[in-house]
Amino acid sequence: MGLQKLGIALAEQCTRFAKACGKSSILHTKPVHIPNIEGLRYSRALTGDIVKLEKPLSKFSPIEQRIIKASTEDELTILEHDVDKLLTSGQLDKEVTQRYITKYQQFYRDIYKGKSISPNNIFKDVFGKNLTDEEARMLCAKYKAILQEPDTAKYVDKLFLQAKKDFGLEYIPFELRQEVQDGVGFAIRGGASEYLDYLKLTYNKDNPLNRHKLFGLIMHEVSHARQTEIAIAADFGTYVKALALRLQQTPKFKDKPINEIIQAVAKRIGPEKLQLIRGKYGTLDKSSELYKNGVSYIDGTLNYEGVKEFTPEAFKRYKLQPIEDEAYHIQSKANELYYYLTEMM
């Protein structure tokens, strides 16, 4: 029997069975209720972030418009300085201030939200450590505990000491100096001494973004200290001369002989520190990657230019310097770690 004849025979059998049972059809269910859908319209799928504003963008103040439009880390960094100026002069109300805080927090959530984050990769990238999964979990737990310190100054102290250890610099006696100012100001400044004797942080005690910003900034500045350590290990004499030549370009040292400046720089770094670094690294092979990095850091020290004004063009040039490019990369990875610790762990 062909498939067609078999199908017809089965259909006839089912029909006779249904009639014998008093049914007029095989399917016998209640009708489905259809809700009133008048007024509904088709809408295309959303493909990007949607910002709902309570009024047209043109009705916001210039600083508010910049906050709303900000879409990069550089824009937020430049904005914080302008926001600070307006805060200091009393020209910024709480609503606009809160808009900046919300924008900053949302920006970093958007970067890492849904991203697969590997602490192992972060620690390798930042500290050069190859850790097992268990070692990475233990290190994450240490940073998580630091984040739970309620006092900001103690939080900064603990974070500095842990970062110093993880960068392999715990053996060098350079200190942390905190300059805590009153008020809400958003700008946070940091600097690592090129003599490898201190790291300084300046921030406002009531800044609600302190914990996040300081986490990345401390990693940034301690990485600069590591650059100095490797530069000294590669060629102490050339590093000292590079720093002295740069100092000679400043008003304070322009009339002093270069040899006098070299001696002053070498004395400030000190023979004890040099001995500690040489004890760790010995004499670096000139074909090694570490030596080449040290020479690169020396060159970066000689030609270094600080940021004099926070404009997009000036800030971009500043960040493109090899020394800063590396430090900002580490700061970015630290921000990724901060998100992992606060949102995913």
C-alpha positions in Angstrom: 0.0 0.0 0.0 1.4 3.4 -1.0 1.8 6.2 1.5 -1.0 8.2 -0.1 -3.5 5.3 0.3 -2.3 4.6 3.8 -3.0 8.2 4.8 -6.5 8.1 3.3 -7.3 4.9 5.1 -6.1 6.3 8.5 -8.2 9.5 8.0 -11.3 7.4 7.3 -10.7 5.3 10.4 -10.3 8.4 12.6 -13.5 10.0 11.1 -15.6 6.9 11.9 -14.2 6.8 15.4 -15.0 10.4 16.1 -18.6 10.0 14.8 -19.0 6.9 17.0 -18.0 9.0 20.0 -20.5 11.8 19.2 -17.8 14.3 18.2 -18.0 16.5 15.2 -14.2 17.0 15.1 -11.0 15.5 16.4 -9.9 18.8 18.1 -12.4 20.0 20.7 -10.9 22.9 22.8 -12.2 26.2 24.1 -11.4 29.3 22.0 -8.4 31.3 23.1 -9.2 34.8 24.5 -7.6 37.5 22.3 -6.9 40.8 24.2 -7.6 44.2 22.8 -4.5 45.2 20.9 -5.9 48.3 19.2 -3.4 51.2 19.3 -0.3 49.0 19.4 2.3 49.8 16.8 5.3 47.9 15.5 8.6 49.2 16.9 12.1 48.4 15.6 14.6 46.7 18.0 16.8 49.1 20.0 20.4 49.0 18.8 22.1 51.4 21.3 21.9 53.2 24.6 18.8 55.3 25.0 19.1 58.4 27.2 15.7 59.8 28.3 16.0 63.5 28.9 13.4 65.5 30.8 13.8 68.4 28.3 15.5 69.0 24.9 19.3 68.9 25.0 19.5 72.6 23.9 17.7 73.6 27.1 20.5 72.3 29.3 23.5 74.4 30.4 26.7 74.0 28.4 28.4 72.0 31.2 25.3 69.7 31.4 25.3 69.2 27.7 29.0 68.1 27.8 28.2 65.7 30.7 25.3 64.2 28.8 27.4 63.8 25.6 30.5 62.5 27.2 31.3 59.0 25.8 35.0 58.4 26.5 37.3 58.2 29.5 39.3 61.2 28.3 36.1 63.3 28.1 35.2 62.4 31.6 38.7 63.2 32.9 38.7 66.6 31.2 35.2 67.3 32.5 36.1 66.6 36.1 38.5 69.6 36.1 35.8 71.9 34.6 33.3 70.6 37.1 35.7 71.3 39.9 36.2 74.9 38.8 32.4 75.5 38.7 32.0 73.8 42.1 34.7 76.0 43.6 33.1 79.2 42.3 29.6 78.1 43.4 28.2 78.0 39.9 27.2 74.3 40.0 24.1 73.0 41.7 23.6 69.6 43.2 21.5 68.3 40.3 24.3 68.9 37.8 26.8 67.5 40.2 24.8 64.3 40.5 24.4 64.1 36.8 28.2 63.9 36.5 28.5 61.3 39.2 25.8 59.2 37.5 27.4 59.5 34.1 30.8 58.5 35.5 29.4 55.4 37.2 27.3 54.4 34.2 30.2 54.8 31.8 32.3 52.2 33.6 29.3 49.8 34.0 28.6 50.0 30.3 32.3 49.2 29.4 32.4 46.0 31.4 28.8 44.9 31.7 28.4 41.5 30.2 32.1 41.1 29.5 33.9 37.9 30.5 36.6 39.1 32.9 39.5 37.0 33.9 41.4 38.1 37.1 44.3 35.8 36.1 44.7 37.8 32.8 44.5 41.1 34.6 47.1 40.1 37.2 49.4 38.9 34.4 48.9 42.1 32.4 49.3 44.5 35.3 51.8 42.7 37.6 53.5 40.3 35.2 52.3 37.4 37.5 51.3 33.9 36.2 48.9 32.8 38.9 46.9 29.6 39.3 43.1 30.0 39.6 43.4 29.5 43.4 46.2 32.1 43.7 44.1 34.5 41.7 41.1 33.9 43.9 43.2 34.6 47.0 44.6 37.8 45.6 41.1 38.9 44.6 39.9 38.2 48.2 42.7 40.5 49.5 41.7 43.4 47.2 38.0 42.8 48.0 38.8 43.1 51.8 40.6 46.4 51.1 37.6 47.8 49.3 35.5 47.1 52.4 37.7 49.4 54.6 35.3 52.2 55.6 37.9 54.9 56.3 39.2 56.4 53.0 42.7 57.3 54.2 43.2 53.7 55.6 41.7 52.3 52.4 44.3 54.2 50.4 47.1 53.1 52.7 46.2 49.5 52.4 45.7 49.6 48.7 49.1 51.3 48.2 50.9 48.6 50.3 49.2 45.8 48.5 49.9 47.3 45.0 53.5 48.0 46.0 53.9 44.3 47.0 52.2 43.0 43.8 54.4 45.2 41.6 57.4 43.7 43.4 58.5 47.0 45.0 57.9 46.1 48.7 61.7 46.0 49.2 62.2 49.7 48.3 61.4 52.2 51.1 59.4 54.8 49.3 56.4 56.2 51.1 52.9 57.3 50.4 51.9 60.9 51.1 48.2 61.7 51.2 46.9 65.3 50.9 43.2 65.3 51.7 41.3 68.5 51.0 37.9 69.6 52.3 34.9 69.6 49.9 33.4 67.5 47.1 36.0 68.3 44.3 36.1 65.5 41.7 39.7 65.9 40.4 42.2 63.5 41.9 45.9 64.1 41.3 48.8 61.7 41.8 52.5 61.6 41.2 55.3 59.1 41.7 58.7 60.7 42.5 61.3 60.0 39.8 63.8 59.7 42.7 61.8 56.7 43.9 61.3 58.1 47.4 57.5 58.8 47.6 54.2 58.7 45.9 51.7 61.5 46.5 47.9 61.5 46.1 45.7 64.6 46.4 41.9 64.3 46.6 38.8 65.7 48.3 37.5 63.8 51.3 33.8 64.1 50.3 34.3 62.9 46.7 31.7 60.1 46.2 33.8 58.6 43.4 37.0 58.4 45.6 37.1 54.6 45.9 36.8 53.9 42.2 39.1 56.7 41.1 41.8 56.0 43.7 41.9 52.3 42.9 43.0 53.0 39.3 45.2 55.9 40.1 47.2 54.1 42.7 47.9 51.3 40.2 48.9 53.9 37.7 51.3 55.7 40.0 52.9 52.6 41.4 53.5 51.4 37.9 55.5 54.6 37.3 57.6 53.7 40.4 58.3 50.3 38.8 59.3 52.0 35.5 61.9 54.1 37.6 63.1 50.9 39.3 63.7 49.1 35.9 65.4 52.3 34.4 67.8 52.4 37.4 68.5 48.7 37.0 69.2 49.0 33.3 71.6 52.0 33.6 71.8 54.1 36.7 74.3 56.6 35.3 72.3 57.3 32.1 69.0 57.5 34.1 70.5 60.1 36.5 71.9 62.1 33.6 68.6 62.1 31.7 66.8 63.3 34.8 69.5 66.0 35.4 69.3 67.2 31.8 65.5 67.6 32.1 65.9 69.5 35.4 68.3 71.9 33.8 65.5 73.1 31.6 63.5 74.4 34.6 64.0 77.9 36.0 65.3 76.6 39.3 68.2 74.7 37.8 68.9 76.6 34.5 72.0 78.4 35.9 73.6 75.4 37.6 76.3 73.3 36.0 75.1 69.9 34.7 77.6 67.9 36.8 76.3 69.6 40.0 72.8 68.6 39.1 73.8 65.0 38.3 75.5 64.7 41.7 72.4 66.1 43.5 70.1 63.6 41.6 72.4 60.7 42.4 72.6 61.7 46.1 68.8 62.0 46.4 68.2 58.5 45.0 71.0 57.3 47.3 73.5 54.4 47.3 71.3 52.3 49.5 68.4 52.3 47.1 70.8 51.6 44.2 72.3 48.7 46.1 68.9 47.2 46.8 67.9 47.4 43.1 71.2 45.9 41.9 70.8 43.1 44.5 67.4 42.2 42.9 68.4 42.5 39.2 72.2 42.2 39.1 73.6 43.3 35.8 70.9 43.1 33.1 71.7 41.4 29.8 71.6 44.2 27.1 69.7 41.8 24.8 67.0 41.1 27.4 63.5 42.6 27.2 63.9 44.0 30.7 67.0 46.0 29.7 65.3 47.3 26.6 62.3 48.4 28.7 64.7 50.2 31.1 66.3 52.1 28.2 62.9 53.0 26.9 61.9 54.4 30.3 65.2 56.4 30.5 64.4 58.0 27.1 60.8 58.7 28.3 62.2 60.4 31.4 64.5 62.6 29.3 61.7 63.7 26.9 58.8 63.7 29.4 56.2 66.5 29.2 53.6 67.0 31.8 50.1 68.0 31.0 49.8 71.8 31.2 46.2 72.2 30.2 43.3 69.8 30.1 42.2 70.2 26.5 41.4 67.1 24.3 44.5 67.8 22.1 46.9 68.4 25.0 45.6 65.4 27.0 45.9 63.1 24.0 49.6 64.1 23.4 50.3 63.6 27.1 48.8 60.1 27.2 50.6 59.1 24.0 54.0 59.3 25.7 55.3 55.7 26.1 55.6 56.0 29.9 52.1 57.3 30.3 50.7 55.0 27.6 51.8 52.0 29.7 50.6 53.5 33.0 47.1 54.4 31.5 46.8 50.8 30.2 47.5 49.5 33.7 44.9 52.0 35.1 42.4 50.7 32.6 43.0 47.1 33.7 42.7 48.2 37.3 39.3 49.7 36.5 38.3 46.3 35.0 39.5 44.6 38.2 37.5 47.1 40.3 34.3 46.3 38.4 34.9 42.6 38.8 35.5 42.9 42.6 32.4 45.2 43.1 29.9 43.8 40.6 30.8 40.2 39.9 32.6 38.7 42.9 
